Amino acid sequence: MPGDAPLRHVTVEGVRLRFAAAHMATLGEELEPLHGHNYEVRCRVEGDLTDDRWVIDFSVLKRLAREACERLDHRFLLQERSTRVQVARDGDAWTVAHGERRYRFPASDVCALPIENTTAELLAEWIWGEVAAGLAPGGHRNVVRLAVDVEEMPGQAGGYAAALPHATQA
């Protein structure tokens, strides 16, 4: 696709594109206190119009984003790849350690994510991956770019945007 070709876009947000979760992000060498947010998610796709004259059915994009949110909802978000905290799964529990602080969470309450920190930006990237994976088998080859924003509180969001893998194929 030529770089100057116009693209249309579809955005979904609001109703049911949210999750409530606890986390402890690292800031430098420090670990935030355990706390939570009522996160809001916004997804935007860009692409060409289909023969039916739309980029994507709103319901498809909402379903994919909602499914990702449901995986995170009412869970402790664990940064499994952190280089700043030690995490270990021990049977039916996760242990998180940082300095003198130790936490033990029931595994059923944890969503272990393959990320280094539970920042809004990295949560948005993880959700991006989930939505992109859902778009791939659906034949949405006209959709070339996906952007996800995760808002921790009104006016404070982090995001991730990238071309979809199939968009680079000829």
Long-range contacts (C-beta under 8 A, 24 or more apart in sequence): 1-48, 1-144, 1-167, 5-48, 7-46, 7-47, 7-48, 7-144, 7-145, 8-46, 8-47, 8-48, 8-49, 8-55, 9-44, 9-45, 9-46, 9-47, 9-55, 10-44, 10-45, 10-54, 10-55, 10-56, 10-58, 10-61, 11-42, 11-43, 11-44, 12-42, 12-43, 12-44, 12-58, 12-61, 12-62, 12-65, 13-40, 13-41, 13-42, 13-43, 14-40, 16-62, 16-66, 16-69, 17-41, 17-42, 17-43, 17-62, 17-65, 17-66, 17-69, 18-69, 19-69, 19-70, 19-72, 19-73, 19-74, 20-73, 20-74, 21-72, 21-73, 21-74, 21-75, 21-76, 21-77, 21-111, 22-75, 22-76, 22-77, 23-76, 23-77, 23-79, 23-118, 24-85, 24-96, 24-98, 24-103, 24-118, 25-79, 25-117, 25-118, 25-119, 26-79, 26-82, 26-84, 26-85, 26-98, 26-117, 29-84, 31-84, 31-85, 31-98, 31-99, 31-101, 34-103, 37-152, 37-153, 38-153, 39-69, 39-72, 39-120, 39-123, 39-150, 39-151, 39-152, 40-150, 40-151, 40-157, 41-65, 41-68, 41-69, 41-124, 41-127, 41-148, 41-149, 41-150, 41-151, 42-148, 42-149, 42-151, 42-157, 43-127, 43-131, 43-146, 43-147, 43-148, 44-146, 44-147, 44-148, 44-161, 45-135, 45-140, 45-143, 45-145, 45-146, 45-147, 46-143, 46-144, 46-145, 46-146, 46-147, 47-140, 47-142, 47-143, 47-144, 47-145, 48-142, 48-144, 49-142, 50-142, 55-142, 55-143, 56-140, 56-143, 60-135, 60-138, 60-140, 61-131, 63-134, 64-130, 64-131, 64-134, 64-135, 65-127, 65-131, 65-148, 67-130, 67-134, 68-126, 68-127, 68-130, 68-131, 69-127, 71-111, 71-130, 72-111, 72-123, 75-109, 75-110, 75-111, 76-105, 76-109, 76-110, 76-111, 77-111, 77-113, 77-118, 77-123, 78-105, 78-110, 78-111, 78-112, 78-113, 78-118, 79-113, 79-115, 79-116, 79-117, 79-118, 79-122, 80-112, 80-113, 80-114, 80-115, 81-114, 81-115, 81-116, 82-116, 82-117, 83-116, 84-117, 87-112, 119-158, 120-150, 120-151, 120-152, 120-156, 120-157, 120-158, 120-159, 121-150, 121-158, 121-159, 121-160, 122-158, 122-160, 123-150, 123-158, 124-148, 124-149, 124-150, 124-158, 124-159, 124-160, 125-160, 127-160, 128-160, 128-161, 128-162, 132-164, 132-165, 135-164, 136-164, 136-165, 136-166, 141-166, 143-167
